[in-house]
């Protein structure tokens, strides 16, 4: 069945192809056909999207999402996670392997992929574990994981503390060409810590996690990367020291990419307030100085991607003593608004913001999409950059509500999400079909 | 009704008023047995305590309240009940005030957001211990009249001490200069931002102090390598007889207890002429009466 869509007179921002201006975008059979400065004639039976005053951008790609299935379906499922994704303008997500059962073998990978096919909303790319059961002891079968469809290998949620094992994993990965994605945390330095170590942790009497817990591991892994010639992707980078090391490694030509979460760009450790567990995450919210360094790093290209680390948790996981609170917040449905805050604040240009959500992540993991040249997948997000709205966690499509941004005013919102030329989200409603919320 | 979650958030005049109230509750003062008559004070202790729990108990009884004592041992917490469920269940039995001790910093703040009765923090993790700070300030004020311009040296494991945090805030608010002294591994960052001066040299700080407040060295810290040994700690930071001699004339020695005799403080100093340790304990009841009065009314 042939389907044709014409996005008319939107501001097309396609950083990879150097486009930023009013264009028509013609899409047919799931692919981009033409991007034209001059108005295009409306083909017969085409659906026309009047994008006047809107941004027409490549669908967002999130390198770091927890879909919780299999094992913790009360927090999220592949289906509810995909709904949250498309509601947030994401057309592709990378699913972390720290599910219960762990995605450390091809059968779990296939399960996630089959759930994603059934959900039929956005692309889901599983990531497989580095070590069996995420235990940090034995390497998982990376070859099987990759052939089953994993696009990256990671023990996310945990570091690989054994340096020799990490070195082998990097070496071994080179035969498959996949990136090794790392959660950088020296557990001996972070042990017992509940938030960033600084004046706020001292005031609140909470054991701190020093920045060195992350930076020391970044340093170690960059050394191992240099020896092995692998591809390394640093998840949720949170501090100035890490940024400095990444910058230097890139200057020397190492194949390192990285991501920063919207919350680490917007909030600092003071957001913990009086023990708000919604501000508890790993890595912790850092100092204002770290936030400034991260902002510079996404603006100047040191960091390739904004990734949400979407981490759904139940109410009871957060309604406890701060030290007992589980780490993480949901992020898919707030990512664009928070990123646009940085645009409104002059930290990022619109083009750079879009690049961090599209081409940057696509390139880091060698994923399709992330741009709108003819032949590219017709994964398209339409944004109203002027709409003002207020984050309401109760209206999230995600099954979980754990966010510190409930009630935050935002300017700029996703109005439509298209995956493979098919409209999957429009004006607050996830499609297709008539599924009620 | 208001909570006492910490010294943070209280103004100087409010603290002074509270200490003035405590004055009226000293032994031999007019009878106050009717102030909380018919009311219930629930003591919720998730962590061991002798003197604080007893002190609040005596204070509540002295005001005519009924006291309910709850301890974690043998409670439903061991069956997996959450803190909030425990607190809500206690609340449902009808207390006016919950006095609460917990090993997690911020636990009373969480409870205060979800119950209607007043919460008094009787020590939360390594955060605050406001009633201790108030009784310490009361003891010093009793001796000096005013804390303005006085220097108080707080000595020992600052990092893990809720007494140190509350005292720093309280003493500063009341006009004193506060010097914190201990090994660098037990000094968290940002203490200066809370108004403290920080030193690692006891011998240089000691002669300036009008009061030295020793903290209990938590021996369990040894296994975490905060310190090489208690012996070395004692040599560098122990308040011994030789050091006592170099103290200012009239300067006092304090300790919130329990004491590791011979580690952070020599027995002769703890029991010596400068020591106000037992005054602290008896003042504690009067100060806690004042706290209950303010929070329950």
Contacts between the chains, C-beta under 8 A, distances in Angstrom:
chain1	res1	chain2	res2	distance
A	197	B	188	7.5
A	197	B	189	6.5
A	198	B	189	5.8
A	198	B	190	5.9
A	199	B	189	6.3
A	199	B	190	2.7
A	199	B	193	4.7
A	199	B	194	7.8
A	200	B	190	7.4
A	201	B	188	6.9
A	201	B	190	7.9
A	202	B	188	4.0
A	202	B	189	6.0
A	202	B	190	4.3
A	202	B	191	6.3
A	202	B	194	7.2
A	203	B	8	7.6
A	203	B	165	7.6
A	203	B	190	6.9
A	203	B	193	7.9
A	203	B	194	6.3
A	204	B	105	5.9
A	204	B	106	6.5
A	204	B	127	6.0
A	205	B	105	4.0
A	205	B	106	7.9
A	205	B	124	7.3
A	205	B	125	5.5
A	205	B	126	4.0
A	205	B	127	3.0
A	205	B	128	6.8
A	205	B	162	6.1
A	205	B	165	6.0
A	206	B	105	5.2
A	206	B	106	7.5
A	206	B	125	7.6
A	206	B	126	7.5
A	206	B	127	7.6
A	207	B	126	7.5
A	208	B	188	6.9
A	208	B	189	7.6
A	274	B	106	6.9
A	274	B	109	5.0
A	275	B	105	7.3
A	275	B	106	3.2
A	275	B	109	5.1
A	275	B	110	6.4
A	316	B	82	7.2
A	319	B	82	7.5
A	319	B	84	6.2
A	319	B	110	7.9
A	320	B	82	6.3
A	320	B	83	6.5
A	320	B	84	7.6
A	320	B	110	7.4
A	321	B	83	5.9
A	321	B	102	7.2
A	321	B	104	3.7
A	321	B	106	6.6
A	321	B	107	4.8
A	321	B	110	6.2
A	322	B	104	6.7
A	322	B	105	6.7
A	322	B	106	4.7
A	322	B	110	7.7
A	323	B	104	4.8
A	323	B	105	7.0
A	323	B	106	8.0
A	323	B	125	7.3
A	324	B	104	6.8
